[in-house]
Amino acid sequence: MTATTASAQRFREFKMPDVGEGLTEAEILKWYVRPGDTVTDGQVVCEVETAKAAVELPIPYDGVVHTLNFDEGTTVDVGTVIISVDTDPGAGPAPSAETAPAAEPEPAEAEEPQGRQAVLVGYGAAPSSTKRRPRKAPPQPAAQPATAGLQAELNGRTAVPAPAPPAPAAPAVPAPAAPGAPRPLAKPPVRKLAKDLGIDLATVVPTGPDGVVTREDVHAAAAAAAPVSRETSTVSAALPEAVAVPSAGETRIPVKGVRKATAQAMVASAFTAPHVTEFITVDVTRTMKLVQELKQDPDMAGVRINPLLFVAKAFLVALKRHPEVNASWDEANQEIVLKHEVNLGIAAATPRGLIVPNIKDAGAKTLPQLAEALGELVATAREGKTSPAAMSGGTVTITNVGVFGVDTGTPILNPGESAILAFGAIKLQPWVHKGKVKPRQVTTLALSFDHRLIDGELGSKLLADIAGVLEKPKRLITWG
């Protein structure tokens, strides 16, 4: 067994998994461990946010954490190593992540490495028969100490003064790479970013674990290359993640995670599915009385009863009367796909953005079962624990804009779904009831639907039936 093989077996690497359906990246929200911590198989080591949800990742090894390859707040591609674990810590001290200190490049030039060179733990750069052309040195080495301090400030860290150099030939920050000097440590996406921004990685001060150059380091180096005022530098230090490139009078917030996915989905839906929205105003006084009665019913004890529950049930009853609405459009095969189960989505606003988890086969649930499922869905969303599976496969959605005091809106379809119902605020209004004007509890419903799947007649019937159930909730029995 070679030394490289033994090291690879001892130091096990855990890569960013695809925790959703074909997701390509995830942001590391929080590390629960640090280098030197003992971990066990199945222990949660970090929380990541994908385009769909926040997910906790368990480590599949026993051992001691050796390295964390990325800082919190970093977006990492699926398949990239994020953590390495020493599975045999009693075998002796771990090897260094670099072959030589950055401040002593001479030995690296004088001695040719034998076998694989330890660039990162568990990785190795195989010796090559080809020679890399020496990198040209940039002409501004004298300005680099100021750049290092500014870069640390732009990254949200306190700049540490560099020690005074013993001679002009020994700069306090990394100098441009000379032929044979160690290659700066950085992931391929970071190298591409540096290339696109015209930044030489050899001039960037690394702040990642084991001297790895991060995306933030590259952005900071790019920002430092342009004149930056003291005021904007102060703003950047206060908001290291919110400001990509500081600018007076504005703040730029990177779009990522759930918000990025929502933006892409809404644009795709708005410009793919031809939307039609219809509105209806309905007297829901009887439904509101039933809500109050069921809250006092011992059989419904422990179950949350609210108007949204009855809107959901009314939607499901109407879909049962018009099953052709529960469908999707297959553009590739030019087919309409009829769904046999209603997966009812409930739009939920969370601190990380809008998510739409759904209740699987909601049409088959009784009123108490539906109430319980709604309660679990809302609680999970508030805790930020909604799984990607819970947000996949929806067929129709309800968005409750009434909780914000809004009468109604024109909701955009969730991609792949046929209809979305906006439920407005319930207000006491004058209403003609049995020939007399009386104060009644009234709300407005708005139904947006995909006109490729649902024509005006079908959409109108569906909306009228939803309103009919809410106006006379006894139809839950006669129609259900």
C-alpha positions as CSV (number, residue, x, y, z in Angstrom):
1,M,0.0,0.0,0.0
2,T,1.5,3.4,-1.0
3,A,1.7,6.3,1.3
4,T,-0.7,8.2,-0.8
5,T,-3.3,5.4,-0.6
6,A,-2.8,5.1,3.2
7,S,-3.3,8.9,3.6
8,A,-6.4,8.8,1.4
9,Q,-7.9,6.0,3.5
10,R,-7.1,7.8,6.7
11,F,-8.3,11.2,5.6
12,R,-11.9,10.8,4.3
13,E,-13.4,13.6,2.3
14,F,-17.0,14.5,2.3
15,K,-18.4,16.3,-0.8
16,M,-21.3,18.6,-1.1
17,P,-24.2,16.2,-2.0
18,D,-27.2,16.9,-4.3
19,V,-29.8,17.2,-1.5
20,G,-32.6,18.1,-3.9
21,E,-33.6,17.1,-7.5
22,G,-30.7,18.0,-9.8
23,L,-29.5,21.0,-7.7
24,T,-26.0,22.2,-8.7
25,E,-24.9,24.3,-5.7
26,A,-25.6,25.1,-2.1
27,E,-24.6,27.8,0.4
28,I,-23.0,26.8,3.7
29,L,-25.1,28.6,6.3
30,K,-23.5,27.3,9.5
31,W,-20.8,24.9,10.6
32,Y,-21.5,22.9,13.8
33,V,-18.0,21.6,14.1
34,R,-14.4,23.0,14.0
35,P,-11.1,21.4,13.1
36,G,-10.1,19.2,16.0
37,D,-13.6,18.3,17.0
38,T,-14.5,14.6,17.3
39,V,-17.4,13.4,15.0
40,T,-19.4,10.2,14.7
41,D,-21.1,8.6,11.8
42,G,-24.4,10.3,11.2
43,Q,-23.6,13.5,13.2
44,V,-24.8,16.7,11.7
45,V,-21.8,18.9,10.8
46,C,-23.3,21.8,8.9
47,E,-26.4,23.4,7.6
48,V,-26.6,24.3,3.9
49,E,-29.2,26.2,1.9
50,T,-30.1,25.0,-1.6
51,A,-32.4,26.7,-4.1
52,K,-35.3,24.9,-2.3
53,A,-34.6,24.7,1.4
54,A,-32.2,24.7,4.3
55,V,-30.9,21.2,4.9
56,E,-28.6,19.7,7.7
57,L,-25.8,17.4,6.4
58,P,-24.6,14.4,8.5
59,I,-21.1,13.2,8.2
60,P,-20.7,9.5,7.2
61,Y,-17.4,8.9,9.1
62,D,-16.1,8.5,12.6
63,G,-13.0,10.5,13.5
64,V,-11.6,14.0,14.1
65,V,-12.3,17.0,11.8
66,H,-9.1,17.8,9.9
67,T,-10.2,20.7,7.6
68,L,-13.2,22.8,6.8
69,N,-12.6,23.8,3.2
70,F,-15.1,26.7,3.0
71,D,-16.3,29.5,5.3
72,E,-19.9,30.1,6.3
73,G,-21.7,32.0,3.6
74,T,-19.8,30.4,0.7
75,T,-21.7,28.9,-2.2
76,V,-20.2,25.6,-3.1
77,D,-20.8,23.4,-6.2
78,V,-22.3,20.0,-5.8
79,G,-19.5,17.4,-5.7
80,T,-16.9,19.7,-4.2
81,V,-15.1,18.5,-1.0
82,I,-16.3,20.6,1.9
83,I,-14.8,18.8,4.9
84,S,-12.1,16.2,5.6
85,V,-12.1,13.8,8.6
86,D,-9.1,12.0,10.1
87,T,-10.4,8.6,10.7
88,D,-7.3,7.4,12.5
89,P,-6.1,10.3,14.7
90,G,-4.0,8.0,16.8
91,A,-1.7,7.3,13.8
92,G,0.4,10.4,14.4
93,P,0.3,14.0,13.5
94,A,-1.5,15.0,10.3
95,P,0.6,16.1,7.3
96,S,0.7,19.8,6.5
97,A,-1.6,21.2,3.9
98,E,1.3,22.8,2.1
99,T,4.8,21.5,1.2
100,A,6.6,24.6,2.4
101,P,5.7,27.9,4.1
102,A,4.8,30.8,1.8
103,A,7.5,32.9,3.3
104,E,10.3,30.5,2.4
105,P,10.0,29.7,-1.3
106,E,13.7,28.9,-1.8
107,P,13.5,25.2,-0.7
108,A,10.6,24.6,-3.0
109,E,12.6,25.9,-5.9
110,A,15.7,24.0,-5.1
111,E,14.2,20.6,-4.4
112,E,12.0,18.7,-6.9
113,P,9.0,17.0,-5.3
114,Q,8.9,13.3,-5.4
115,G,5.6,11.5,-6.2
116,R,2.4,13.5,-5.5
117,Q,2.7,16.9,-3.9
118,A,0.3,17.6,-1.0
119,V,-1.6,20.6,-2.2
120,L,-4.7,20.0,-0.1
121,V,-5.4,17.2,2.3
122,G,-6.5,14.2,0.3
123,Y,-5.6,15.8,-3.0
124,G,-2.4,15.5,-4.9
125,A,-0.9,17.2,-7.9
126,A,0.5,14.5,-10.1
127,P,3.9,15.3,-11.5
128,S,3.7,16.4,-15.1
129,S,6.1,16.0,-18.0
130,T,5.1,19.4,-19.4
131,K,6.4,22.6,-18.0
132,R,4.1,25.5,-17.2
133,R,5.2,28.9,-18.7
134,P,6.3,31.2,-15.9
135,R,3.7,33.7,-14.8
136,K,4.5,37.3,-15.5
137,A,5.0,39.4,-12.4
138,P,2.6,42.4,-12.0
139,P,4.4,45.7,-11.8
140,Q,2.9,47.0,-8.5
141,P,4.4,44.9,-5.7
142,A,5.1,48.0,-3.6
143,A,1.3,48.7,-3.2
144,Q,0.5,45.2,-1.9
145,P,0.8,45.8,1.9
146,A,-2.0,48.4,1.7
147,T,-4.0,46.1,-0.6
148,A,-3.7,43.3,2.0
149,G,-5.1,45.5,4.8
150,L,-7.9,46.8,2.6
151,Q,-8.7,43.3,1.4
152,A,-9.1,42.0,5.0
153,E,-11.4,45.0,5.7
154,L,-13.5,44.3,2.6
155,N,-13.9,40.7,3.7
156,G,-15.3,41.9,7.0
157,R,-12.2,41.0,9.0
158,T,-9.9,43.2,11.1
159,A,-6.7,43.9,9.2
160,V,-3.6,42.6,11.0
161,P,-0.6,44.8,10.4
162,A,2.1,43.0,8.5
163,P,5.5,42.7,10.2
164,A,8.2,45.1,9.0
165,P,10.2,43.3,6.3
166,P,13.9,42.8,7.1
167,A,14.9,43.9,3.6
168,P,13.1,45.2,0.6
169,A,13.5,41.9,-1.1
170,A,11.1,40.3,1.5
171,P,7.6,41.7,1.0
172,A,5.1,41.3,3.8
173,V,2.4,39.8,1.5
174,P,2.7,37.1,-1.1
175,A,4.8,38.2,-4.1
176,P,4.0,37.2,-7.6
177,A,4.7,33.5,-8.2
178,A,8.2,32.8,-9.5
179,P,9.0,29.8,-11.6
180,G,8.8,26.7,-9.5
181,A,7.0,28.4,-6.5
182,P,4.0,26.7,-5.0
183,R,0.8,27.3,-6.9
184,P,-1.8,29.4,-5.0
185,L,-4.4,27.2,-3.4
186,A,-7.9,27.8,-4.9
187,K,-10.8,25.8,-6.1
188,P,-11.5,25.7,-9.9
189,P,-14.5,28.1,-9.7
190,V,-12.4,30.6,-7.8
191,R,-9.6,30.4,-10.3
192,K,-12.1,31.0,-13.1
193,L,-13.5,34.0,-11.2
194,A,-10.0,35.4,-10.8
195,K,-9.3,35.0,-14.4
196,D,-12.6,36.7,-15.4
197,L,-11.8,39.6,-13.1
198,G,-8.2,39.9,-14.3
199,I,-6.8,39.0,-10.8
200,D,-3.5,37.2,-10.4
201,L,-4.1,34.6,-7.6
202,A,-0.5,34.9,-6.5
203,T,-1.1,38.5,-5.4
204,V,-4.3,37.7,-3.4
205,V,-4.0,37.3,0.4
206,P,-5.8,34.0,1.2
207,T,-8.1,33.9,4.2
208,G,-9.5,30.4,3.8
209,P,-8.5,27.3,5.8
210,D,-4.9,26.2,5.1
211,G,-4.2,29.2,3.0
212,V,-6.9,28.6,0.4
213,V,-8.0,31.6,-1.7
214,T,-11.8,32.1,-1.5
215,R,-14.3,33.9,-3.7
216,E,-14.5,36.7,-1.2
217,D,-10.7,37.1,-1.4
218,V,-10.8,37.5,-5.1
219,H,-13.7,40.0,-5.0
220,A,-11.9,42.0,-2.3
221,A,-8.7,42.1,-4.5
222,A,-10.8,43.3,-7.4
223,A,-12.4,46.0,-5.3
224,A,-9.0,47.1,-3.9
225,A,-7.7,47.6,-7.5
226,A,-10.1,50.5,-7.9
227,P,-10.1,53.7,-5.8
228,V,-12.4,53.2,-2.7
229,S,-13.2,56.0,-0.3
230,R,-13.0,55.6,3.5
231,E,-16.8,55.9,3.7
232,T,-17.5,53.0,1.3
233,S,-14.8,50.9,3.0
234,T,-16.6,51.4,6.3
235,V,-19.9,50.4,4.8
236,S,-18.3,47.3,3.3
237,A,-16.8,46.3,6.6
238,A,-20.2,46.6,8.3
239,L,-21.9,44.6,5.5
240,P,-19.3,42.1,4.2
241,E,-21.9,39.7,2.7
242,A,-24.5,42.3,1.5
243,V,-22.2,44.4,-0.6
244,A,-20.5,42.9,-3.5
245,V,-18.7,46.1,-4.7
246,P,-19.2,49.0,-2.3
247,S,-20.7,52.1,-3.8
248,A,-21.9,55.3,-2.2
249,G,-25.7,55.7,-2.0
250,E,-26.6,52.1,-2.6
251,T,-26.3,48.6,-1.2
252,R,-26.1,45.5,-3.5
253,I,-27.3,42.3,-2.0
254,P,-26.3,39.0,-3.8
255,V,-29.2,37.0,-5.0
256,K,-28.8,33.4,-4.0
257,G,-30.5,30.4,-2.4
258,V,-34.2,30.4,-2.1
259,R,-34.6,34.0,-3.4
260,K,-32.6,33.2,-6.5
261,A,-34.6,30.1,-7.3
262,T,-37.9,31.9,-6.7
263,A,-36.8,34.7,-9.1
264,Q,-35.8,32.3,-11.8
265,A,-39.0,30.3,-11.4
266,M,-41.3,33.3,-11.5
267,V,-39.6,34.7,-14.6
268,A,-39.8,31.3,-16.3
269,S,-43.5,30.9,-15.4
270,A,-44.5,34.4,-16.3
271,F,-43.0,34.1,-19.8
272,T,-43.8,30.5,-20.5
273,A,-47.4,29.8,-19.3
274,P,-50.0,32.2,-20.6
275,H,-51.6,33.5,-17.4
276,V,-55.3,34.4,-17.0
277,T,-56.6,35.8,-13.7
278,E,-60.2,36.0,-12.6
279,F,-61.7,37.5,-9.5
280,I,-64.8,36.9,-7.4
281,T,-66.1,38.6,-4.2
282,V,-68.0,36.3,-1.8
283,D,-69.9,36.4,1.4
284,V,-68.1,34.0,3.8
285,T,-70.1,34.8,6.9
286,R,-71.4,31.3,7.2
287,T,-67.9,29.8,6.9
288,M,-66.6,32.1,9.6
289,K,-69.4,31.0,11.9
290,L,-68.5,27.3,11.2
291,V,-64.8,28.1,12.0
292,Q,-65.9,29.4,15.4
293,E,-68.1,26.4,16.1
294,L,-65.4,23.9,15.2
295,K,-62.9,25.6,17.4
296,Q,-65.2,24.6,20.3
297,D,-65.8,21.1,19.1
298,P,-64.1,18.5,21.3
299,D,-63.5,16.3,18.3
300,M,-61.3,19.0,16.8
301,A,-59.3,19.6,20.0
302,G,-55.6,20.1,19.3
303,V,-56.3,20.9,15.6
304,R,-55.8,24.4,14.3
305,I,-59.0,25.6,12.7
306,N,-58.8,28.8,10.6
307,P,-60.3,30.3,7.4
308,L,-57.4,29.0,5.3
309,L,-58.4,25.4,6.1
310,F,-61.8,26.0,4.6
311,V,-60.4,27.7,1.6
312,A,-58.2,24.7,1.0
313,K,-61.0,22.3,1.4
314,A,-63.3,24.4,-0.9
315,F,-60.5,24.3,-3.5
316,L,-60.2,20.6,-3.2
317,V,-63.9,20.0,-3.5
318,A,-64.0,22.2,-6.6
319,L,-61.1,20.3,-8.2
320,K,-63.0,17.1,-7.6
321,R,-65.8,18.5,-9.6
322,H,-63.4,19.6,-12.3
323,P,-60.6,17.1,-12.3
324,E,-59.2,18.2,-15.7
325,V,-57.8,21.3,-13.9
326,N,-55.3,19.2,-12.0
327,A,-52.9,18.8,-14.9
328,S,-49.6,20.0,-16.3
329,W,-48.3,20.9,-19.7
330,D,-45.5,18.8,-21.3
331,E,-43.9,21.1,-23.8
332,A,-41.4,18.5,-25.0
333,N,-44.0,15.9,-25.9
334,Q,-46.8,18.3,-26.6
335,E,-49.1,16.5,-24.1
336,I,-51.4,17.5,-21.3
337,V,-50.6,15.3,-18.3
338,L,-53.6,14.7,-16.0
339,K,-52.6,14.2,-12.4
340,H,-54.6,11.7,-10.3
341,E,-53.6,13.2,-7.0
342,V,-53.9,16.8,-5.9
343,N,-50.6,18.0,-4.2
344,L,-51.8,21.2,-2.7
345,G,-49.1,23.9,-2.3
346,I,-49.3,26.6,0.3
347,A,-47.1,29.6,-0.3
348,A,-45.2,30.5,2.8
349,A,-43.1,33.7,3.4
350,T,-39.9,32.8,5.3
351,P,-36.8,34.9,6.2
352,R,-35.0,33.2,3.4
353,G,-37.7,33.9,0.9
354,L,-40.9,32.5,-0.6
355,I,-41.3,28.7,-0.5
356,V,-44.2,26.6,-1.6
357,P,-44.3,23.2,0.2
358,N,-47.3,21.0,-0.6
359,I,-49.6,18.5,1.0
360,K,-49.3,15.2,-0.9
361,D,-52.6,13.8,-2.0
362,A,-54.6,16.5,-0.2
363,G,-57.8,15.6,-1.9
364,A,-57.9,12.2,-0.1
365,K,-57.7,13.8,3.4
366,T,-60.6,14.5,5.8
367,L,-61.0,17.9,7.3
368,P,-59.2,17.0,10.5
369,Q,-56.4,15.4,8.5
370,L,-56.1,18.4,6.3
371,A,-56.0,20.7,9.3
372,E,-53.2,18.6,10.8
373,A,-51.2,18.6,7.6
374,L,-51.6,22.4,7.3
375,G,-50.4,22.9,10.8
376,E,-47.3,20.7,10.3
377,L,-46.5,22.4,7.0
378,V,-46.6,25.9,8.5
379,A,-44.6,24.9,11.6
380,T,-41.9,23.2,9.5
381,A,-41.7,26.2,7.2
382,R,-41.3,28.7,10.1
383,E,-38.5,26.6,11.5
384,G,-36.7,26.6,8.1
385,K,-36.8,22.8,8.1
386,T,-38.9,22.2,4.9
387,S,-37.3,19.5,2.9
388,P,-36.8,19.7,-0.9
389,A,-39.2,16.7,-1.3
390,A,-41.9,18.7,0.4
391,M,-41.6,21.4,-2.3
392,S,-41.6,19.0,-5.3
393,G,-44.5,17.7,-7.3
394,G,-47.1,20.4,-6.5
395,T,-50.1,20.6,-8.8
396,V,-52.0,23.7,-7.5
397,T,-51.3,26.3,-4.9
398,I,-53.0,28.7,-2.5
399,T,-51.4,32.0,-1.5
400,N,-52.9,33.7,1.5
401,V,-52.3,37.4,0.9
402,G,-55.1,38.3,3.3
403,V,-52.9,37.9,6.3
404,F,-51.1,41.1,5.2
405,G,-54.5,43.0,5.0
406,V,-54.5,42.8,1.2
407,D,-57.8,42.4,-0.7
408,T,-56.4,40.3,-3.5
409,G,-53.7,40.1,-6.2
410,T,-52.7,38.5,-9.5
411,P,-50.6,35.6,-8.4
412,I,-48.0,34.0,-10.7
413,L,-48.2,30.2,-11.2
414,N,-45.7,28.0,-9.6
415,P,-43.8,26.4,-12.5
416,G,-45.3,23.1,-13.6
417,E,-48.7,23.8,-11.9
418,S,-52.0,24.6,-13.5
419,A,-53.6,27.1,-11.1
420,I,-53.0,29.3,-8.1
421,L,-55.6,30.8,-5.8
422,A,-55.1,34.1,-3.9
423,F,-57.1,34.4,-0.7
424,G,-57.7,38.0,0.3
425,A,-58.5,39.6,3.6
426,I,-61.9,39.0,5.2
427,K,-63.6,42.3,6.1
428,L,-66.9,43.4,7.5
429,Q,-68.7,45.1,4.6
430,P,-72.3,46.2,3.7
431,W,-73.8,43.3,1.7
432,V,-77.3,42.6,0.3
433,H,-78.5,39.5,2.3
434,K,-82.1,38.2,1.9
435,G,-83.1,41.5,0.3
436,K,-81.6,43.8,3.0
437,V,-78.3,45.5,3.3
438,K,-76.5,44.0,6.3
439,P,-72.9,43.9,7.6
440,R,-71.4,40.7,6.3
441,Q,-67.9,39.1,6.3
442,V,-66.7,39.3,2.7
443,T,-63.5,38.3,0.9
444,T,-62.1,38.4,-2.6
445,L,-60.6,35.4,-4.4
446,A,-58.3,35.6,-7.4
447,L,-57.6,32.5,-9.5
448,S,-54.7,32.5,-12.0
449,F,-54.5,29.6,-14.4
450,D,-52.5,28.3,-17.3
451,H,-54.6,29.1,-20.4
452,R,-53.0,26.3,-22.3
453,L,-54.6,23.9,-19.9
454,I,-57.7,25.7,-18.7
455,D,-60.0,27.8,-20.9
456,G,-62.1,30.6,-19.7
457,E,-65.2,28.5,-19.1
458,L,-63.5,25.9,-17.0
459,G,-61.5,28.5,-15.0
460,S,-64.7,30.4,-14.3
461,K,-66.6,27.3,-13.1
462,L,-63.7,26.3,-10.8
463,L,-63.6,29.7,-9.2
464,A,-67.4,29.9,-8.9
465,D,-67.5,26.5,-7.2
466,I,-64.8,27.6,-4.7
467,A,-66.8,30.6,-3.8
468,G,-70.0,28.5,-3.7
469,V,-68.5,26.3,-1.0
470,L,-67.3,29.3,1.1
471,E,-70.6,31.0,0.8
472,K,-72.5,27.9,1.8
473,P,-70.2,25.5,3.6
474,K,-72.9,22.7,3.8
475,R,-71.8,22.1,0.2
476,L,-68.7,20.4,1.6
477,I,-71.1,17.6,2.3
478,T,-73.4,17.8,-0.7
479,W,-70.6,18.3,-3.2
480,G,-67.8,16.5,-1.4
